[in-house]
Amino acid sequence: MLRSLACIALLLAVTSGLAPPADAGRHKAWRASPPPLKDCTRLNGRFGYYGNPWCTPAEQNAWDRAEARRIAR
């Protein structure tokens, strides 16, 4: 009994360092494309104005994509 527990503990110790973290690829992708410098958080709610008057459509699109990536992780 003690011998089998020792073998199991040894196997767990050896195999725990071999597997990479499950979300390692996600963090690498997030670092590869940082969020835009300008904050284009959308204003108002469900039935009102959906946008930011201080951002161009291209800036708004870049912000929305970065925000979707941030929320997905």
Residue pairs with C-beta under 8 A, 6 or more apart in sequence:
23 73
26 73
27 73
29 69
30 69
30 70
30 73
33 66
33 69
34 66
35 63
35 66
35 67
35 70
36 59
36 62
36 63
36 66
38 55
38 59
38 63
39 63
40 52
40 54
40 55
40 59
40 60
40 62
40 63
40 64
41 52
41 63
41 67
42 50
42 51
42 52
42 60
42 64
43 49
43 50
43 51
43 52
43 53
44 50
51 60
52 60
52 63
55 63
